[in-house]
Amino acid sequence: MNIAILGFGTVGTGVYKIIKKANRQTKDLHVKYILIRKNKPETMPEMTDNIDQIVKDDSVDVVVEVIGGIEPAHQYILSALRHKKSVITANKAVIAKYMDEFTNVARENNAKFYFESSVGGGIPWIQGLERALRIDDVDKIQGIFNGTSNYILDRMKKDKKSFDEVLLNAQQLGYAEADPSADIDGYDVANKLCISADIAYNTFISPDDNLPVFGIRNISYEDLVAFGKKNLTVKLLGKSDFHDGKFDYAVEPTLCAATSMEANTPDNFNLISLHGNTVGDLKFMGQGAGQLPTANAVIQDILDILQNKAHLERDFNSGFEYVPNLMKSDYVVRSEMDIRNIFAEYQVEMHGDYFEIKDVPTGEMHQLMAIVLKQDGQAFMASYPKEAREVDSDESSEVRWEFSR
């Protein structure tokens, strides 16, 4: 099987390394082309800066897109599919935005469009979700989808350091980009949750500004101490529930019981879960990023095509409705201003330096928190779900939310 790799950064290099090892079933794979940027030196015989040379070569079977970003990745993927080449990509941003288009064009051209590596890196999350859906309806998706944000929260707590200190360390280790916005503001999680919801509900939901997304940019070490006194740990979670033809969607910091698997997911690991009506709860944990784990998932997709192993087909026409206020939760808010007038329709309690707001619909909470942020740019919120509250010990439940200045 002849393969073209579009992009030769971290993941592209990893794919090339694994194929070159020619180990086990990868011995039948051959990299014919590596697409590089214009004006870059062609230091390897496989390198070219001509995308047309790749897509018009009838001997190329599979195109691996690992350029990242939206354009030109979007157009390159479409061109490859229209030339009847199967495409594999790790690019969650472009998949989340154009999943329906890619799937339809692939079907029209008798090609495959696979993307296991786009969510969860080396974790077989997409495969596990598809297998569950062969039998079950999946009515809940939740998890830690982003290793960078998890690393920051975990190291802040363990090393007793500020957000900025740990972010800098994450950048030095290569976990965070020079511009970390996608990771710390929740946009990376938003893309991965959109992809997961598309598959789970056979619908298409594109990430946009109307979806409830709140990141960890404003969290402090003092917040983590306050939560810890209540036997709680904060994690940035992507969440979606499905009931009676309706589904919701949210990305938000969430308080987890200290004994939960989510609270104990360390460093840059991911933990993603689903609930099916017969299989129950399934959790998938592992390296959510990194060169070789992500490249491993790309190779798994290549081998599926080589061995003619079909993936679950989706046409995104279920007609299920996205309802932003389907789920409700209590929330904890830290703000320098008195926010009780903004949340006047809800029960608000003062607990030390925090406001606890009862039973707020998720979409409404995010809209109201946007108002808070316009007046207090350093405010922070976290969902406080029922399951976290139920496992609080009697002793910790009496501890005040207290921000240690």
Backbone torsions as a table, in degrees:
resi	resn	phi	psi	omega
1	MET	NA	127.8	178.7
2	ASN	-93.6	134.5	-173.5
3	ILE	-126.3	141.9	170.6
4	ALA	-114.9	132.1	178.6
5	ILE	-106.9	118.5	178.3
6	LEU	-95.0	106.0	-176.1
7	GLY	103.2	136.5	-177.0
8	PHE	-132.1	46.6	174.7
9	GLY	-88.9	-143.7	-174.8
10	THR	-59.2	-53.4	-175.3
11	VAL	-73.6	-43.1	179.3
12	GLY	-58.4	-42.0	177.2
13	THR	-63.3	-39.9	178.6
14	GLY	-63.6	-41.5	177.4
15	VAL	-60.6	-45.5	-179.9
16	TYR	-60.8	-44.7	-179.4
17	LYS	-59.2	-46.1	-177.1
18	ILE	-65.5	-42.7	179.7
19	ILE	-64.8	-40.6	-178.5
20	LYS	-65.1	-26.2	177.6
21	LYS	-65.9	-22.7	178.6
22	ALA	48.8	48.9	-176.5
23	ASN	-100.3	135.8	177.3
24	ARG	53.9	-126.6	-173.3
25	GLN	-75.3	-12.0	-179.5
26	THR	-76.1	-4.2	-179.1
27	LYS	-66.3	-18.0	179.3
28	ASP	-91.2	6.1	-178.7
29	LEU	-102.7	143.4	-179.5
30	HIS	-140.5	127.4	176.4
31	VAL	-86.4	113.2	-179.6
32	LYS	-92.6	-35.4	-178.3
33	TYR	-134.5	148.7	166.9
34	ILE	-129.0	116.6	179.8
35	LEU	-82.7	127.2	177.1
36	ILE	-119.9	166.4	-179.3
37	ARG	-69.2	154.4	176.3
38	LYS	-56.5	142.6	176.9
39	ASN	72.1	5.1	173.1
40	LYS	-84.9	143.0	-179.6
41	PRO	-68.0	138.9	178.2
42	GLU	-87.9	90.8	-173.6
43	THR	-90.0	-5.3	178.5
44	MET	-131.5	150.1	-176.1
45	PRO	-63.6	-24.0	-179.2
46	GLU	-79.5	-12.2	-170.8
47	MET	-77.6	142.4	174.9
48	THR	-153.4	154.3	174.2
49	ASP	-109.2	15.7	-174.8
50	ASN	-110.3	101.6	-179.4
51	ILE	-65.4	-33.6	-180.0
52	ASP	-63.9	-36.2	177.3
53	GLN	-58.8	-36.6	-178.8
54	ILE	-73.7	-53.4	-172.4
55	VAL	-71.1	-23.2	-179.5
56	LYS	-92.2	-1.0	177.7
57	ASP	-85.4	109.8	-175.9
58	ASP	-65.8	-15.7	-179.0
59	SER	-81.8	-12.2	179.2
60	VAL	-80.4	124.3	-177.6
61	ASP	-95.0	-40.1	-172.9
62	VAL	-134.5	136.5	174.1
63	VAL	-110.7	126.4	177.9
64	VAL	-104.5	113.3	-179.3
65	GLU	-97.6	114.7	178.1
66	VAL	-135.4	33.3	176.6
67	ILE	-73.1	-41.1	-175.5
68	GLY	88.2	167.1	-180.0
69	GLY	74.8	-175.5	-176.4
70	ILE	-92.8	-57.8	177.7
71	GLU	-116.2	141.0	8.8
72	PRO	-88.0	8.0	-176.3
73	ALA	-54.7	-43.3	-179.8
74	HIS	-56.2	-51.2	-178.0
75	GLN	-68.7	-36.2	178.5
76	TYR	-64.2	-42.1	179.3
77	ILE	-63.8	-46.3	179.4
78	LEU	-60.7	-43.1	-179.4
79	SER	-61.9	-43.8	179.2
80	ALA	-63.0	-45.4	180.0
81	LEU	-62.8	-41.2	-179.4
82	ARG	-69.1	-20.3	172.6
83	HIS	-92.9	17.7	172.6
84	LYS	64.2	33.0	174.8
85	LYS	-105.9	135.4	175.8
86	SER	-69.8	147.4	-176.5
87	VAL	-125.1	136.9	173.3
88	ILE	-123.6	134.9	-179.4
89	THR	-141.6	148.4	173.1
90	ALA	-104.0	8.5	-170.1
91	ASN	-88.3	89.6	-174.6
92	LYS	-65.4	-31.0	-178.1
93	ALA	-64.6	-45.4	-177.8
94	VAL	-74.4	-33.1	177.3
95	ILE	-65.6	-47.5	-178.3
96	ALA	-58.0	-35.4	-177.3
97	LYS	-82.2	-31.1	-171.5
98	TYR	-129.4	24.1	-178.0
99	MET	-53.4	-47.3	-176.9
100	ASP	-65.3	-41.6	179.7
101	GLU	-64.2	-47.4	-179.9
102	PHE	-60.2	-42.8	-178.3
103	THR	-64.2	-43.4	-179.7
104	ASN	-66.4	-43.5	-179.6
105	VAL	-66.2	-38.9	176.6
106	ALA	-60.8	-45.3	-179.6
107	ARG	-62.5	-42.4	-179.0
108	GLU	-63.9	-26.4	-175.5
109	ASN	-110.5	15.1	177.8
110	ASN	53.3	41.6	178.4
111	ALA	-118.7	169.4	178.6
112	LYS	-108.1	144.9	174.3
113	PHE	-128.6	105.6	-174.3
114	TYR	-120.4	151.8	-170.6
115	PHE	-155.3	37.7	-179.2
116	GLU	-53.2	-39.8	-174.0
117	SER	-74.5	-7.6	-175.1
118	SER	-75.4	-23.9	-178.8
119	VAL	-128.2	117.3	176.1
120	GLY	85.2	9.2	176.5
121	GLY	55.5	-116.8	-178.2
122	GLY	-80.6	-5.7	179.0
123	ILE	-73.8	132.8	178.3
124	PRO	-78.2	57.3	-175.6
125	TRP	-72.0	-49.6	-178.7
126	ILE	-60.8	-44.7	178.1
127	GLN	-60.4	-44.3	179.5
128	GLY	-64.2	-40.2	177.8
129	LEU	-64.0	-44.6	179.5
130	GLU	-63.5	-40.3	179.0
131	ARG	-64.2	-41.3	177.9
132	ALA	-62.0	-38.8	-175.9
133	LEU	-73.4	-13.0	175.4
134	ARG	-65.9	-24.3	-177.3
135	ILE	-119.9	-43.8	-170.0
136	ASP	-103.6	157.6	156.5
137	ASP	-84.1	134.4	176.4
138	VAL	-96.7	119.9	-175.2
139	ASP	-110.8	4.9	177.2
140	LYS	-156.7	133.3	171.7
141	ILE	-129.2	133.3	178.8
142	GLN	-157.6	145.5	173.8
143	GLY	167.7	178.5	174.8
144	ILE	-91.2	101.9	-174.8
145	PHE	-95.8	-9.6	-172.1
146	ASN	-127.3	115.5	-176.6
147	GLY	-71.2	-31.1	-178.8
148	THR	-65.7	-48.7	179.8
149	SER	-64.9	-35.6	179.1
150	ASN	-67.7	-39.4	176.9
151	TYR	-60.5	-44.4	-178.3
152	ILE	-62.4	-48.1	-178.7
153	LEU	-64.8	-40.1	-178.4
154	ASP	-67.7	-45.2	-177.7
155	ARG	-73.3	-33.1	174.5
156	MET	-56.3	-46.8	-177.0
157	LYS	-68.5	-46.5	-174.8
158	LYS	-73.6	-37.7	-175.3
159	ASP	-96.2	-3.6	179.4
160	LYS	56.3	49.8	-178.0
161	LYS	-120.6	162.6	-179.9
162	SER	-75.9	164.4	177.2
163	PHE	-56.4	-48.6	-176.3
164	ASP	-62.7	-38.3	179.6
165	GLU	-64.1	-45.1	-177.4
166	VAL	-73.5	-35.4	175.9
167	LEU	-59.4	-44.7	178.3
168	LEU	-60.4	-41.3	177.4
169	ASN	-63.0	-41.0	178.8
170	ALA	-63.4	-37.4	177.5
171	GLN	-67.6	-39.6	179.4
172	GLN	-65.8	-32.1	178.9
173	LEU	-82.5	-8.8	-178.7
174	GLY	86.3	7.3	177.3
175	TYR	-76.7	-31.3	-178.0
176	ALA	-118.8	144.9	177.7
177	GLU	-75.9	168.0	174.9
178	ALA	-58.1	-40.0	169.4
179	ASP	-102.3	102.1	-172.4
180	PRO	-87.3	10.4	-171.3
181	SER	-54.4	-44.0	-176.6
182	ALA	-58.3	-37.4	-177.9
183	ASP	-79.8	-49.3	-170.9
184	ILE	-83.6	-20.1	178.6
185	ASP	-97.4	2.2	171.6
186	GLY	90.9	1.2	-175.6
187	TYR	-70.5	-34.0	176.7
188	ASP	-64.3	-43.8	176.1
189	VAL	-61.7	-40.3	-179.5
190	ALA	-58.7	-44.8	178.8
191	ASN	-62.0	-45.3	-177.5
192	LYS	-68.0	-35.7	177.7
193	LEU	-69.8	-37.2	175.4
194	CYS	-59.4	-46.6	179.4
195	ILE	-60.2	-44.4	-179.2
196	SER	-64.7	-42.0	179.3
197	ALA	-67.3	-37.9	176.7
198	ASP	-54.4	-46.6	-177.9
199	ILE	-71.5	-46.9	-174.2
200	ALA	-63.1	-40.8	-172.8
201	TYR	-107.0	4.2	-178.5
202	ASN	50.4	46.7	178.4
203	THR	-136.5	176.0	179.1
204	PHE	-125.9	117.7	176.9
205	ILE	-124.0	118.9	-176.4
206	SER	-97.4	138.0	179.4
207	PRO	-64.4	129.3	175.5
208	ASP	-151.3	179.9	-174.1
209	ASP	-70.0	-11.9	-178.8
210	ASN	-85.3	-11.3	179.7
211	LEU	-81.0	141.6	-178.8
212	PRO	-73.9	104.9	-178.9
213	VAL	-132.3	126.2	178.8
214	PHE	-139.4	129.9	-174.4
215	GLY	-102.4	-158.3	-173.7
216	ILE	-114.5	12.4	-175.6
217	ARG	-53.9	-35.1	-172.8
218	ASN	-96.3	3.8	-177.7
219	ILE	-73.9	151.0	178.9
220	SER	-126.6	163.1	175.1
221	TYR	-60.4	-35.8	179.7
222	GLU	-63.7	-33.7	174.2
223	ASP	-61.1	-45.1	-178.7
224	LEU	-62.6	-37.0	177.1
225	VAL	-64.4	-45.3	-179.7
226	ALA	-61.6	-42.8	179.0
227	PHE	-67.4	-38.0	-179.5
228	GLY	-62.3	-32.6	177.4
229	LYS	-64.8	-20.4	177.6
230	LYS	-99.4	13.9	-177.1
231	ASN	60.1	40.1	-178.6
232	LEU	-126.9	149.5	175.2
233	THR	-128.4	139.3	-179.4
234	VAL	-95.7	135.9	176.0
235	LYS	-133.9	148.4	175.1
236	LEU	-87.1	112.5	-174.4
237	LEU	-114.5	145.3	163.6
238	GLY	-97.5	138.4	-173.1
239	LYS	-140.2	142.8	171.8
240	SER	-154.7	136.3	176.3
241	ASP	-124.1	152.3	179.9
242	PHE	-128.8	129.0	176.8
243	HIS	-147.5	128.4	169.4
244	ASP	50.4	48.0	176.4
245	GLY	78.7	8.6	179.7
246	LYS	-126.7	145.3	176.7
247	PHE	-136.7	155.1	176.9
248	ASP	-119.7	-179.7	-171.1
249	TYR	-163.7	133.3	176.1
250	ALA	-159.9	147.7	170.1
251	VAL	-123.8	119.3	-175.5
252	GLU	-161.8	150.4	170.0
253	PRO	-59.6	137.6	-174.8
254	THR	-136.4	135.1	177.0
255	LEU	-80.7	125.5	-178.7
256	CYS	-117.2	142.5	176.2
257	ALA	-58.6	139.1	-175.3
258	ALA	-59.2	-21.9	-179.4
259	THR	-89.7	-5.8	-175.6
260	SER	-75.2	159.7	177.5
261	MET	-64.9	-36.8	179.4
262	GLU	-60.8	-45.9	-178.8
263	ALA	-62.9	-26.7	-176.2
264	ASN	-104.1	17.1	173.4
265	THR	-83.2	114.5	-168.6
266	PRO	-93.3	165.8	168.3
267	ASP	46.8	-129.4	-175.0
268	ASN	-99.5	24.8	179.3
269	PHE	-77.3	156.4	171.8
270	ASN	-110.0	153.8	171.9
271	LEU	-142.4	110.8	-176.0
272	ILE	-121.6	136.7	-175.7
273	SER	-130.6	156.8	172.9
274	LEU	-135.7	160.5	172.9
275	HIS	-127.3	124.4	175.5
276	GLY	-113.1	155.6	-172.3
277	ASN	-72.6	-16.8	172.7
278	THR	-115.1	-33.4	-177.6
279	VAL	-80.6	-19.9	-178.5
280	GLY	77.8	-144.1	-177.8
281	ASP	-88.2	131.2	172.4
282	LEU	-125.0	134.6	178.9
283	LYS	-122.8	138.6	-178.8
284	PHE	-121.8	122.0	-175.8
285	MET	-128.6	141.6	175.8
286	GLY	167.7	-168.5	178.9
287	GLN	-69.3	118.0	-177.3
288	GLY	-87.6	-2.9	-179.1
289	ALA	-157.7	-169.7	-179.2
290	GLY	104.3	152.0	-173.5
291	GLN	-57.7	-59.1	-171.6
292	LEU	-76.8	-39.9	175.0
293	PRO	-58.7	-42.6	179.7
294	THR	-69.1	-42.5	177.8
295	ALA	-62.7	-35.9	177.1
296	ASN	-58.0	-43.8	179.7
297	ALA	-65.9	-36.6	175.5
298	VAL	-60.9	-46.5	-179.6
299	ILE	-62.7	-37.5	177.2
300	GLN	-58.4	-41.4	177.3
301	ASP	-65.7	-40.1	177.4
302	ILE	-59.8	-44.3	-179.6
303	LEU	-66.4	-34.2	175.4
304	ASP	-60.9	-40.5	177.7
305	ILE	-68.1	-44.3	179.2
306	LEU	-58.0	-40.4	-176.7
307	GLN	-94.5	7.7	176.5
308	ASN	58.5	41.0	176.7
309	LYS	-93.0	113.4	-175.0
310	ALA	-74.9	148.4	171.2
311	HIS	-102.0	166.9	-179.7
312	LEU	-62.6	131.9	179.3
313	GLU	-92.8	136.8	178.5
314	ARG	-126.5	139.2	175.5
315	ASP	-114.0	-1.8	172.8
316	PHE	60.5	32.6	-178.4
317	ASN	-119.4	27.4	-177.9
318	SER	-65.2	-26.8	-178.5
319	GLY	79.2	7.9	178.2
320	PHE	-65.3	148.2	-173.0
321	GLU	-103.7	132.0	172.8
322	TYR	-81.0	123.8	-179.3
323	VAL	-124.7	107.4	-173.8
324	PRO	-64.8	-21.5	-176.9
325	ASN	-108.9	25.5	-179.3
326	LEU	-65.8	-39.6	-179.8
327	MET	-106.0	153.8	178.2
328	LYS	-125.2	157.9	177.1
329	SER	-157.8	160.1	163.9
330	ASP	-79.1	154.8	179.1
331	TYR	-134.9	149.7	173.0
332	VAL	-112.4	131.1	-177.7
333	VAL	-127.3	132.4	169.8
334	ARG	-107.7	124.2	178.7
335	SER	-151.6	147.7	177.0
336	GLU	-76.3	-14.8	-178.6
337	MET	-105.1	161.7	176.1
338	ASP	-81.5	110.7	-174.1
339	ILE	-97.1	6.0	-173.1
340	ARG	-63.4	-29.8	178.6
341	ASN	-70.5	-32.4	178.9
342	ILE	-68.5	-34.4	-179.4
343	PHE	-104.9	36.4	-173.6
344	ALA	-61.2	-25.7	-177.7
345	GLU	-80.7	-5.0	-174.8
346	TYR	-123.5	159.6	176.6
347	GLN	-74.4	121.5	-179.1
348	VAL	-121.2	129.3	178.1
349	GLU	-119.6	140.7	174.6
350	MET	-91.2	127.2	177.5
351	HIS	-130.0	95.6	-177.1
352	GLY	61.9	-120.7	-177.5
353	ASP	-95.6	11.5	-176.3
354	TYR	-125.3	150.5	170.6
355	PHE	-99.5	133.8	173.4
356	GLU	-111.6	121.8	-173.6
357	ILE	-113.4	127.7	-169.1
358	LYS	-94.7	134.8	163.5
359	ASP	54.0	58.7	-178.5
360	VAL	-103.9	131.5	172.4
361	PRO	-59.3	138.6	-171.1
362	THR	-59.3	-48.9	-179.6
363	GLY	-59.7	-40.9	178.6
364	GLU	-64.8	-39.6	-179.6
365	MET	-61.1	-43.9	-178.8
366	HIS	-66.6	-36.4	177.4
367	GLN	-66.1	-43.7	179.5
368	LEU	-68.6	-35.4	178.7
369	MET	-67.3	-30.1	175.2
370	ALA	-62.7	-34.8	176.3
371	ILE	-67.5	-42.0	177.9
372	VAL	-59.1	-44.7	-175.9
373	LEU	-65.2	-28.2	177.7
374	LYS	-66.6	-25.5	-179.6
375	GLN	-103.4	-23.4	178.6
376	ASP	-139.4	92.7	-174.1
377	GLY	-67.0	-9.8	-179.5
378	GLN	-105.4	6.4	-178.7
379	ALA	-65.0	152.7	-178.6
380	PHE	-136.6	145.5	175.7
381	MET	-134.6	155.7	173.8
382	ALA	-146.2	138.2	174.0
383	SER	-67.7	143.2	-179.7
384	TYR	-125.7	77.7	-171.9
385	PRO	-69.2	161.6	-176.0
386	LYS	-57.3	-41.2	-176.2
387	GLU	-66.0	-29.8	176.5
388	ALA	-73.0	-39.2	179.9
389	ARG	-67.4	-36.6	-174.6
390	GLU	-67.2	-27.0	-177.7
391	VAL	-95.1	-0.5	174.0
392	ASP	-58.1	135.7	174.6
393	SER	-71.6	159.7	178.7
394	ASP	-57.6	-37.9	-178.0
395	GLU	-67.4	-47.4	-176.1
396	SER	-70.8	-27.8	-178.5
397	SER	-66.5	-18.7	178.8
398	GLU	-90.5	-6.8	-179.9
399	VAL	-73.8	134.7	178.7
400	ARG	-74.9	146.5	169.0
401	TRP	-69.4	108.7	-175.5
402	GLU	-130.8	120.9	179.8
403	PHE	-86.2	115.1	-174.7
404	SER	-84.6	106.0	-179.3
405	ARG	-90.0	NA	NA
